[in-house]
Amino acid sequence: MREFDEATITDAVLERVAGTPDLRARQVSQALVKHLHAFIREIEPTEAEWEWGIRFLTETGQKCSDTRQEFILLSDTLGVSMLVDAINHRLPSGSTETTVFGPFYIAPPEFELGADISGHLQGRPMYVAGRVTDAGGRPVAGAVVDVWHSDDQGFYDLQKFGDDPRPAGRGRFRSGEDGRFHFWTIRPTAYPIPNDGPVGKMLSAQGRHPFRPEHIHFMITAPGQRKLVTHIFAAGDPYLDSDVVFGVKKSLVEDYQAHHDGKAPDGRVMEGDWFSLDREFRLAPLG
C-alpha cells in the first residue's frame, strides 16, 4: 500500500500503465497521463470546477445523435481536428490542400455528370465544375467525387430531415476520361455551427462567434492516390479570417463567379442570377 499526494501521484499512475502490452496504447496512455496531470497542476481547479468539467463532457456526449456529433464540433472548435488533419496530410508541394471533414457527411446518392443535386434545397443556381489530376497534372479518370454543402439559409439536409427525408445538396460523381466532372446545385452560404449545446456555451464563454465561411465540401478518391478531403471557400466571405473551426487555407479560396442570364458552360440557357465555380483538384500519390 502506498499513499499518494500531489508530488507522487503522476509517477504512480505512469508506473501502473508502463506495463501496457501494446506499445502504441502504452505511448498514448503515458502521454495522456503526463499532459492531463500537467493541465490540472496549471489551472488548479476547484472541486466545483472539476465537477463542471465532467458535466460538460457528459452533456457533450448526450448531445450526440445519428445526425449530430457534438464531440466532432468540440474537436473542431478547439483546433484539434485541423491539427490532426495537418499531421496526417503532409503532402507534396502542389497537391490540393486538405481541411476538416466536418460532422455533416453521409454517403451520397450517385448522379450522372451534369445532374442537379440541389433537391428540395432553396437558393440561387450554381454550376460547379472541376478537374481531378495526379501529382504531375495528368487527368485522373474514374475518380469518385463526393460533394456536400448547405442551403442558402446555412442548413444541411441532415438538419432538415423533418421537412423532407430525401438527401439534397449532396451527390457522388465520377470524373470522365479527361478528369473532369460538373453538376448543378444551389449556392450555399456562411452558417453557424450548431450552438445550442455545450460547444455553443463554450464559444459564448470564450467570446467567439459560431460561424463558418461559405464553402462546398469535396471528398475525392482514386486508385493509387491519397484520399482528398477539402473545401472550396467563397472569396470575400466575412468569416474567412475567423472560421470557428480554423479550416480556411488561402489556396482553397476561390471566386464564385456571378452571372446574369446567358448560357452556362454546359449549354443550359439561364435566366436571372446564377453562379459558377471551376477548380482543379490535384491528388497526392499513395506512399
C-alpha positions as CSV (number, residue, x, y, z in Angstrom):
1,M,0.0,0.0,0.0
2,R,1.2,3.5,-0.9
3,E,-0.1,6.9,0.0
4,F,-0.2,9.3,-3.0
5,D,-0.1,13.0,-2.9
6,E,0.3,16.0,-5.2
7,A,4.0,15.2,-5.7
8,T,3.8,11.5,-6.2
9,I,0.5,10.7,-7.9
10,T,1.7,11.3,-11.5
11,D,4.6,8.9,-11.3
12,A,2.5,6.3,-9.6
13,V,-0.1,6.4,-12.5
14,L,2.7,6.2,-15.1
15,E,4.2,3.2,-13.3
16,R,0.8,1.5,-13.4
17,V,0.5,2.0,-17.2
18,A,4.1,1.2,-18.0
19,G,3.3,-2.4,-18.5
20,T,0.7,-1.9,-21.2
21,P,1.3,-4.7,-23.6
22,D,0.5,-2.8,-26.8
23,L,3.3,-0.3,-27.5
24,R,1.1,2.3,-29.1
25,A,-1.5,2.1,-26.3
26,R,1.3,2.5,-23.8
27,Q,2.6,5.6,-25.6
28,V,-0.9,7.1,-25.7
29,S,-1.6,6.3,-22.1
30,Q,1.6,7.7,-20.8
31,A,1.3,10.9,-22.8
32,L,-2.3,11.3,-21.7
33,V,-1.4,11.0,-18.0
34,K,1.5,13.4,-18.3
35,H,-0.4,16.1,-20.1
36,L,-3.7,15.8,-18.2
37,H,-1.9,16.0,-14.9
38,A,0.2,19.0,-16.1
39,F,-3.1,20.7,-17.2
40,I,-4.6,20.1,-13.7
41,R,-1.5,21.4,-12.0
42,E,-1.5,24.5,-14.2
43,I,-5.1,25.5,-13.6
44,E,-5.6,24.1,-10.1
45,P,-9.4,23.6,-10.5
46,T,-11.7,23.8,-7.5
47,E,-13.7,20.7,-6.9
48,A,-16.8,22.5,-8.2
49,E,-14.9,23.5,-11.4
50,W,-13.8,19.8,-11.9
51,E,-17.4,18.7,-11.5
52,W,-18.4,21.3,-14.0
53,G,-15.9,19.9,-16.5
54,I,-17.1,16.3,-16.0
55,R,-20.7,17.6,-16.6
56,F,-19.6,19.5,-19.7
57,L,-18.2,16.3,-21.2
58,T,-21.2,14.3,-20.2
59,E,-23.6,16.8,-21.8
60,T,-21.4,16.8,-25.0
61,G,-21.9,13.0,-25.3
62,Q,-25.6,13.3,-24.5
63,K,-26.0,15.8,-27.4
64,C,-24.7,13.4,-29.9
65,S,-27.2,11.6,-32.2
66,D,-27.3,9.9,-35.6
67,T,-27.4,13.4,-37.3
68,R,-25.2,15.4,-34.9
69,Q,-21.7,14.8,-33.5
70,E,-21.1,17.2,-30.6
71,F,-17.6,15.8,-29.9
72,I,-16.5,16.5,-33.5
73,L,-17.8,20.1,-33.0
74,L,-15.7,20.3,-29.8
75,S,-12.6,18.9,-31.6
76,D,-13.2,21.3,-34.5
77,T,-13.7,24.4,-32.4
78,L,-10.6,23.8,-30.3
79,G,-8.5,23.4,-33.4
80,V,-7.8,19.8,-32.7
81,S,-9.4,18.5,-35.9
82,M,-7.2,20.8,-38.0
83,L,-4.1,19.7,-36.1
84,V,-4.8,16.1,-36.6
85,D,-5.5,16.8,-40.3
86,A,-2.2,18.7,-40.7
87,I,-0.2,15.8,-39.0
88,N,-1.8,13.2,-41.2
89,H,-1.6,15.1,-44.5
90,R,1.9,16.3,-45.0
91,L,1.5,16.5,-48.8
92,P,3.9,17.1,-51.7
93,S,4.1,20.7,-52.9
94,G,1.4,21.4,-55.5
95,S,-1.2,19.0,-54.1
96,T,-4.6,20.4,-53.2
97,E,-4.6,21.1,-49.5
98,T,-6.9,19.3,-47.1
99,T,-9.1,20.6,-44.4
100,V,-11.6,19.3,-41.8
101,F,-14.1,16.6,-42.7
102,G,-16.9,18.1,-40.6
103,P,-19.9,16.4,-39.0
104,F,-22.4,16.5,-41.9
105,Y,-21.2,13.9,-44.3
106,I,-23.2,10.8,-45.2
107,A,-22.6,8.6,-48.3
108,P,-24.5,10.5,-51.0
109,P,-26.5,9.1,-54.0
110,E,-24.6,8.8,-57.2
111,F,-25.5,11.0,-60.2
112,E,-24.6,11.3,-63.9
113,L,-22.3,14.2,-64.8
114,G,-24.3,17.4,-65.2
115,A,-27.1,16.4,-62.9
116,D,-28.7,18.8,-60.4
117,I,-28.2,17.8,-56.8
118,S,-30.0,20.6,-55.1
119,G,-33.1,18.6,-54.5
120,H,-35.5,20.4,-52.2
121,L,-32.9,23.0,-51.1
122,Q,-33.6,26.6,-51.9
123,G,-31.1,29.0,-53.4
124,R,-29.7,30.6,-56.5
125,P,-28.5,28.2,-59.2
126,M,-24.8,27.3,-59.2
127,Y,-22.8,25.4,-61.9
128,V,-19.8,23.6,-60.3
129,A,-17.1,22.0,-62.4
130,G,-13.7,20.5,-61.6
131,R,-10.8,18.6,-62.9
132,V,-9.1,15.8,-61.0
133,T,-5.4,15.4,-61.7
134,D,-2.4,13.4,-60.3
135,A,0.8,14.9,-58.9
136,G,2.1,15.5,-62.5
137,G,-1.1,17.3,-63.6
138,R,-2.3,14.4,-65.7
139,P,-6.1,13.8,-65.7
140,V,-7.4,11.1,-63.4
141,A,-10.4,9.2,-65.0
142,G,-13.0,7.5,-62.9
143,A,-12.2,9.4,-59.7
144,V,-15.1,9.3,-57.2
145,V,-16.1,12.8,-56.2
146,D,-18.4,13.2,-53.2
147,V,-19.9,16.7,-52.7
148,W,-22.0,18.2,-49.9
149,H,-23.0,21.7,-48.8
150,S,-25.6,23.7,-47.0
151,D,-28.6,25.6,-48.4
152,D,-28.9,29.4,-48.7
153,Q,-30.0,29.5,-45.1
154,G,-27.0,27.6,-43.8
155,F,-28.7,24.3,-43.1
156,Y,-27.6,20.9,-44.4
157,D,-30.2,18.4,-45.4
158,L,-29.4,16.3,-42.3
159,Q,-30.6,19.2,-40.2
160,K,-33.9,19.5,-42.1
161,F,-34.9,15.8,-42.5
162,G,-38.0,16.6,-40.5
163,D,-39.1,18.7,-43.5
164,D,-38.1,16.2,-46.2
165,P,-36.1,13.0,-45.7
166,R,-34.6,12.9,-49.1
167,P,-30.8,13.7,-49.5
168,A,-30.2,17.2,-51.0
169,G,-27.2,19.3,-51.6
170,R,-25.0,16.3,-51.8
171,G,-24.0,13.9,-54.5
172,R,-21.4,11.5,-55.9
173,F,-19.9,11.8,-59.4
174,R,-17.2,10.0,-61.4
175,S,-14.7,12.0,-63.4
176,G,-14.5,11.5,-67.1
177,E,-11.6,10.4,-69.3
178,D,-10.4,14.0,-69.2
179,G,-10.5,14.0,-65.4
180,R,-13.4,16.5,-65.4
181,F,-16.8,16.5,-63.6
182,H,-19.6,19.0,-63.4
183,F,-23.0,19.4,-61.8
184,W,-25.7,21.9,-60.9
185,T,-26.8,22.8,-57.4
186,I,-27.6,26.0,-55.4
187,R,-25.2,28.4,-53.9
188,P,-24.7,27.8,-50.2
189,T,-24.0,30.5,-47.6
190,A,-22.0,31.1,-44.4
191,Y,-23.6,29.5,-41.4
192,P,-23.2,28.9,-37.7
193,I,-22.3,25.5,-36.4
194,P,-25.0,24.1,-34.1
195,N,-24.6,26.2,-31.0
196,D,-27.5,25.2,-28.8
197,G,-25.4,22.6,-26.9
198,P,-22.3,22.6,-24.7
199,V,-20.0,23.6,-27.5
200,G,-22.1,26.7,-28.1
201,K,-21.9,27.5,-24.4
202,M,-18.2,27.2,-24.6
203,L,-17.9,29.5,-27.5
204,S,-20.1,32.1,-25.8
205,A,-17.9,31.9,-22.7
206,Q,-14.8,32.4,-24.9
207,G,-16.4,35.4,-26.6
208,R,-16.3,33.7,-30.0
209,H,-18.8,33.6,-32.8
210,P,-20.0,30.2,-34.2
211,F,-19.8,30.9,-37.9
212,R,-18.1,29.1,-40.8
213,P,-17.5,30.9,-44.1
214,E,-19.4,29.8,-47.2
215,H,-17.9,26.6,-48.7
216,I,-18.6,23.4,-50.6
217,H,-17.2,20.1,-49.3
218,F,-15.3,17.7,-51.6
219,M,-14.0,14.2,-51.0
220,I,-12.1,12.6,-53.9
221,T,-10.8,9.1,-54.1
222,A,-9.0,7.3,-56.9
223,P,-6.8,4.1,-57.1
224,G,-3.1,4.9,-56.4
225,Q,-3.9,8.3,-55.0
226,R,-4.4,9.6,-51.5
227,K,-7.9,10.4,-50.5
228,L,-8.6,14.2,-50.5
229,V,-11.0,15.8,-48.1
230,T,-11.2,19.5,-48.6
231,H,-13.5,22.6,-49.0
232,I,-13.6,25.3,-51.6
233,F,-14.4,28.6,-49.9
234,A,-16.1,31.7,-51.4
235,A,-13.8,34.7,-51.8
236,G,-14.9,37.8,-50.0
237,D,-16.8,35.9,-47.2
238,P,-16.6,38.0,-43.9
239,Y,-15.7,34.9,-41.9
240,L,-12.6,33.7,-43.9
241,D,-10.3,35.1,-41.2
242,S,-12.3,33.8,-38.2
243,D,-13.6,30.4,-39.2
244,V,-14.8,28.9,-36.0
245,V,-13.2,25.5,-36.8
246,F,-9.9,27.0,-38.2
247,G,-10.4,25.3,-41.6
248,V,-9.6,28.0,-44.1
249,K,-6.4,27.9,-46.2
250,K,-5.6,30.6,-48.7
251,S,-5.2,28.1,-51.6
252,L,-8.7,26.9,-51.1
253,V,-10.4,30.3,-51.5
254,E,-12.0,30.8,-55.0
255,D,-14.3,33.4,-56.6
256,Y,-17.8,32.1,-57.0
257,Q,-18.3,33.8,-60.4
258,A,-21.6,35.8,-60.6
259,H,-23.6,35.8,-63.9
260,H,-26.9,37.2,-65.0
261,D,-28.8,35.4,-67.8
262,G,-26.7,33.9,-70.6
263,K,-25.6,30.4,-71.5
264,A,-23.9,28.1,-68.9
265,P,-20.8,26.1,-69.8
266,D,-22.9,23.0,-70.4
267,G,-25.2,24.9,-72.8
268,R,-28.0,25.5,-70.4
269,V,-29.8,28.8,-71.1
270,M,-30.1,30.7,-67.8
271,E,-32.5,33.5,-66.8
272,G,-31.7,35.7,-63.8
273,D,-28.8,35.4,-61.4
274,W,-26.6,32.3,-61.3
275,F,-23.1,31.4,-60.2
276,S,-20.2,29.2,-61.4
277,L,-17.1,27.6,-60.0
278,D,-14.3,25.7,-61.8
279,R,-11.5,24.2,-59.8
280,E,-8.6,21.7,-60.3
281,F,-8.1,19.1,-57.6
282,R,-4.6,17.7,-57.7
283,L,-4.2,14.5,-55.8
284,A,-1.1,13.3,-53.9
285,P,0.2,9.7,-54.7
286,L,0.0,6.9,-52.2
287,G,3.1,6.1,-50.2
